[in-house]
Amino acid sequence: MSTSISPKTTTGITMQLIGGPTALIEIGGLRLLTDPTFDPPGDHPVGQRTLVKTSAPSVTVESVGHVDAVLLSHDQHPDNLDASGRRLLERVPLVLSTAAAEQRLGGSTRELPVWRGITLPRPDGGELRITGVPAQHGPAGTEHLTGEVRGFVLSGAGLPTVYVSGDNASLAVVRDVADHAGPIDVAVLFAGHARSPLMDAYLTFSSDQAAQAAEILASPTVVPIHLEGWGHLTQGPGTIPDAFARRGLADRLVMLNPGEATTLPAR
């Protein structure tokens, strides 16, 4: 049975995991949704291969309610934007993504270039800045196959700085984000060690790489997502705690089950 979205808040950061890469982040009174995926389980053909969704979202697309903006890392893969997610975009006032996504999706989708930002007014009279940051969806040299991907950094006066990685497999990219956008208070890291049989390569972080990324960022709070719900993910939520513990980072880790919401500490 699906659960409902947690109430809107105007203080702190609340995050609810809906499933896979889809999470609702409430920050400074604004509601931001990452990579919308709301389809039921089933097959999703992508070129010469088929991605298999194995579990339903914890929240229905109808019950999401108002969304101020969608942070869409990329539109070319159905495990980051599926058919139900595309319909949701039609009622969202702003979708931030890549240049290719803007061209393909149109509507309210806008390119957020790397290291460029956009400022949104907050209900409390302040502002939230959303900055585009790089992401590398696989080994170096495969970008022509995987396509462009974007990560995001959220910041504002009186707010913790939040990094949303998008689908990224490069620790060098994380170092770049740490150097140019840090300090990062809350890191939302896409993991799952997604594997592409088409290229015989991994397209997102393993659990150990996610722990290494947390170490690089020195973030006091780390939330791994995109760990479940799809057959091409080779590492699930159960492998994350041990990987963080091996690096002495267990106290930074926040694990969310689909449907679960929490107020994130930024320490």
C-alpha positions as CSV (number, residue, x, y, z in Angstrom):
1,M,0.0,0.0,0.0
2,S,1.3,3.5,-0.9
3,T,1.9,6.0,1.8
4,S,1.3,9.8,1.5
5,I,3.9,12.5,1.3
6,S,4.9,14.1,4.6
7,P,3.5,17.6,5.3
8,K,5.3,20.7,4.0
9,T,7.7,22.3,6.3
10,T,9.3,25.7,6.3
11,T,12.2,24.9,8.6
12,G,15.2,22.5,8.3
13,I,15.5,19.8,5.7
14,T,13.1,16.9,5.4
15,M,13.7,14.1,3.0
16,Q,11.4,11.3,2.0
17,L,12.5,8.4,-0.2
18,I,9.8,7.4,-2.6
19,G,11.9,4.7,-4.3
20,G,14.9,4.2,-6.5
21,P,16.3,7.7,-7.4
22,T,13.1,9.5,-6.5
23,A,13.0,11.5,-3.3
24,L,11.2,14.6,-2.0
25,I,13.5,17.1,-0.4
26,E,11.8,19.9,1.5
27,I,14.3,22.8,2.2
28,G,13.6,26.4,3.1
29,G,9.9,25.8,2.6
30,L,10.4,24.6,-1.0
31,R,9.5,21.1,-2.2
32,L,12.0,19.6,-4.7
33,L,11.6,16.2,-6.3
34,T,14.6,14.2,-7.7
35,D,14.4,11.9,-10.8
36,P,10.6,11.1,-10.9
37,T,9.9,7.3,-11.3
38,F,6.3,6.3,-10.4
39,D,5.6,3.4,-12.8
40,P,4.6,0.0,-11.5
41,P,7.0,-3.0,-11.8
42,G,7.7,-4.1,-15.4
43,D,9.9,-4.0,-18.4
44,H,11.3,-0.8,-19.8
45,P,13.1,-1.2,-23.2
46,V,16.1,1.1,-23.8
47,G,17.6,0.6,-27.2
48,Q,19.0,-2.9,-27.4
49,R,18.4,-3.8,-23.8
50,T,15.5,-3.8,-21.3
51,L,15.6,-2.4,-17.8
52,V,13.4,-4.3,-15.4
53,K,11.6,-2.4,-12.6
54,T,11.1,-4.8,-9.7
55,S,9.1,-2.9,-7.1
56,A,6.4,-0.2,-7.0
57,P,7.0,3.3,-5.6
58,S,6.0,3.8,-2.0
59,V,4.0,6.9,-3.0
60,T,1.7,7.3,-6.0
61,V,2.2,10.0,-8.4
62,E,-1.3,11.3,-7.7
63,S,-0.4,11.8,-4.0
64,V,2.8,13.8,-4.4
65,G,1.1,17.1,-4.2
66,H,2.7,20.5,-5.1
67,V,6.3,20.4,-6.3
68,D,8.2,23.6,-6.7
69,A,10.9,22.1,-8.9
70,V,12.2,18.8,-10.2
71,L,15.9,18.0,-10.1
72,L,16.2,15.7,-13.1
73,S,19.7,14.3,-13.5
74,H,18.8,13.0,-17.0
75,D,15.8,12.0,-19.0
76,Q,17.3,9.3,-21.3
77,H,17.0,6.3,-18.9
78,P,13.6,5.1,-17.6
79,D,15.0,4.3,-14.1
80,N,15.5,8.1,-13.7
81,L,12.4,9.3,-15.6
82,D,9.6,6.9,-16.5
83,A,6.2,7.4,-18.2
84,S,4.4,8.4,-15.0
85,G,7.3,10.7,-14.1
86,R,7.0,12.4,-17.5
87,R,3.3,13.1,-16.9
88,L,4.2,14.6,-13.5
89,L,6.6,17.0,-15.2
90,E,3.6,18.5,-17.1
91,R,2.3,20.1,-13.9
92,V,5.6,21.2,-12.3
93,P,6.5,24.8,-12.9
94,L,10.3,24.2,-13.2
95,V,12.4,21.2,-14.2
96,L,16.1,21.6,-14.1
97,S,18.2,19.2,-16.1
98,T,20.6,18.9,-19.1
99,A,20.6,20.7,-22.4
100,A,19.6,17.4,-24.1
101,A,16.7,17.0,-21.7
102,E,15.5,20.6,-22.4
103,Q,15.5,19.9,-26.1
104,R,13.7,16.5,-25.8
105,L,11.2,17.4,-23.1
106,G,10.4,21.0,-23.7
107,G,7.7,22.5,-21.5
108,S,9.0,23.7,-18.2
109,T,12.3,21.9,-18.5
110,R,15.4,24.1,-18.5
111,E,19.1,23.4,-18.9
112,L,21.1,24.1,-15.7
113,P,24.7,24.3,-17.0
114,V,27.6,23.0,-15.0
115,W,28.7,25.6,-12.4
116,R,25.8,27.9,-13.2
117,G,23.0,28.5,-10.8
118,I,19.4,29.6,-10.5
119,T,17.8,31.3,-7.5
120,L,14.3,30.5,-6.3
121,P,12.4,32.7,-3.7
122,R,11.7,31.0,-0.4
123,P,8.4,31.4,1.5
124,D,10.4,32.9,4.4
125,G,11.6,35.7,2.3
126,G,15.1,34.2,1.6
127,E,16.4,32.5,-1.5
128,L,17.5,29.0,-2.5
129,R,20.2,28.7,-5.0
130,I,20.4,25.6,-7.1
131,T,23.8,25.1,-8.9
132,G,24.4,22.5,-11.7
133,V,27.4,20.3,-11.1
134,P,29.0,17.6,-13.2
135,A,28.2,13.9,-13.1
136,Q,29.8,11.0,-15.1
137,H,27.4,8.1,-15.7
138,G,30.0,5.4,-16.2
139,P,33.7,5.0,-17.0
140,A,35.5,7.8,-18.7
141,G,35.0,7.7,-22.4
142,T,31.5,6.3,-22.4
143,E,29.7,9.6,-22.3
144,H,28.6,9.2,-25.9
145,L,26.8,6.1,-24.9
146,T,25.4,7.0,-21.5
147,G,24.5,10.6,-22.4
148,E,24.8,13.9,-20.4
149,V,23.9,13.8,-16.7
150,R,23.7,16.6,-14.1
151,G,24.2,16.8,-10.4
152,F,22.9,19.6,-8.1
153,V,24.0,21.6,-5.1
154,L,21.4,23.4,-3.0
155,S,22.4,26.4,-0.8
156,G,21.1,29.5,0.8
157,A,21.4,31.8,3.8
158,G,20.6,29.9,7.0
159,L,20.4,26.5,5.1
160,P,22.7,23.6,5.0
161,T,24.4,23.0,1.7
162,V,23.0,19.8,0.0
163,Y,24.7,17.9,-2.9
164,V,22.5,15.6,-5.0
165,S,24.9,13.5,-7.1
166,G,22.6,12.2,-9.8
167,D,23.9,9.0,-11.6
168,N,27.6,9.3,-11.2
169,A,30.5,6.8,-11.2
170,S,33.5,9.2,-10.9
171,L,35.3,10.0,-7.6
172,A,37.1,12.7,-9.6
173,V,33.8,14.4,-10.1
174,V,33.1,14.3,-6.4
175,R,36.5,15.9,-5.7
176,D,35.6,18.6,-8.1
177,V,32.3,19.2,-6.3
178,A,34.1,19.3,-2.9
179,D,36.7,21.7,-4.2
180,H,34.3,24.1,-5.9
181,A,31.0,23.8,-4.0
182,G,32.0,22.7,-0.5
183,P,31.7,22.4,2.3
184,I,28.8,20.0,1.7
185,D,26.6,19.5,4.8
186,V,24.3,16.8,3.4
187,A,25.3,14.5,0.5
188,V,22.6,12.6,-1.3
189,L,24.5,9.9,-3.2
190,F,23.1,7.7,-6.0
191,A,24.7,4.3,-5.7
192,G,23.5,0.7,-6.4
193,H,26.4,-0.2,-8.7
194,A,24.2,-0.2,-11.7
195,R,25.7,-2.5,-14.4
196,S,25.2,-2.2,-18.2
197,P,25.7,-5.5,-20.0
198,L,25.8,-3.5,-23.3
199,M,29.1,-2.0,-22.3
200,D,30.1,-4.5,-19.6
201,A,30.6,-1.6,-17.2
202,Y,29.3,-0.1,-14.0
203,L,27.4,3.1,-14.3
204,T,27.0,4.3,-10.7
205,F,28.9,4.0,-7.4
206,S,29.4,0.8,-5.6
207,S,28.7,0.9,-1.8
208,D,32.5,1.3,-1.2
209,Q,32.8,4.1,-3.7
210,A,29.8,5.8,-2.1
211,A,31.7,5.6,1.2
212,Q,34.9,7.0,-0.5
213,A,32.8,9.8,-1.9
214,A,31.5,10.6,1.6
215,E,35.1,10.6,2.8
216,I,36.1,13.1,0.1
217,L,33.2,15.4,0.7
218,A,33.7,15.2,4.5
219,S,29.9,15.6,4.8
220,P,28.5,15.0,8.3
221,T,25.3,13.6,6.8
222,V,25.1,11.2,3.9
223,V,21.9,9.7,2.4
224,P,22.5,6.9,-0.2
225,I,19.6,6.4,-2.7
226,H,18.9,4.6,-6.0
227,L,19.7,1.3,-4.2
228,E,16.6,-0.7,-5.0
229,G,13.7,-1.3,-7.3
230,W,15.6,-2.1,-10.5
231,G,17.1,-5.4,-11.8
232,H,20.3,-3.8,-13.1
233,L,21.3,-2.6,-9.7
234,T,23.9,-5.1,-8.3
235,Q,24.3,-3.8,-4.8
236,G,21.3,-3.0,-2.5
237,P,20.9,-1.2,0.8
238,G,22.3,-4.1,2.8
239,T,25.9,-3.5,1.5
240,I,26.0,0.2,2.4
241,P,26.4,0.1,6.2
242,D,29.4,-2.2,6.2
243,A,31.1,-0.1,3.5
244,F,30.7,3.0,5.6
245,A,31.7,1.2,8.8
246,R,35.0,0.0,7.2
247,R,36.0,3.6,6.7
248,G,34.8,4.8,10.1
249,L,31.9,6.7,8.6
250,A,28.9,4.9,10.2
251,D,27.9,7.9,12.2
252,R,27.4,10.0,9.1
253,L,25.0,7.5,7.4
254,V,21.3,8.0,7.1
255,M,19.5,5.0,5.5
256,L,15.9,5.5,4.4
257,N,13.4,2.8,3.5
258,P,11.1,3.6,0.6
259,G,8.2,5.7,2.1
260,E,10.2,6.8,5.1
261,A,10.8,10.5,5.8
262,T,13.2,12.1,8.2
263,T,14.6,15.5,9.2
264,L,18.2,15.4,8.2
265,P,20.9,16.5,10.6
266,A,23.6,18.8,9.2
267,R,25.6,18.9,12.4
